[in-house]
């Protein structure tokens, strides 16, 4: 995401492209994450209290997790937006 981005622009893009049945609680768009911290497209820093199961145990971008994901992506990937 570029530095000229902001949460309002990304929210407008989301509203134009995603059906209303898929909801979110916070109109903030994350640019990067490390360990238990997140930074949005505006540079605001957050502590991640709502991360996924694996992130709670390892933190964002743990080197072993990144390596395993990279290995899997070279074999096969399947994405499901709402999950």
Helices and strands as residue ranges (DSSP letters): H 7-17, E 30-34, E 37-40, E 45-47, H 53-58, H 63-75
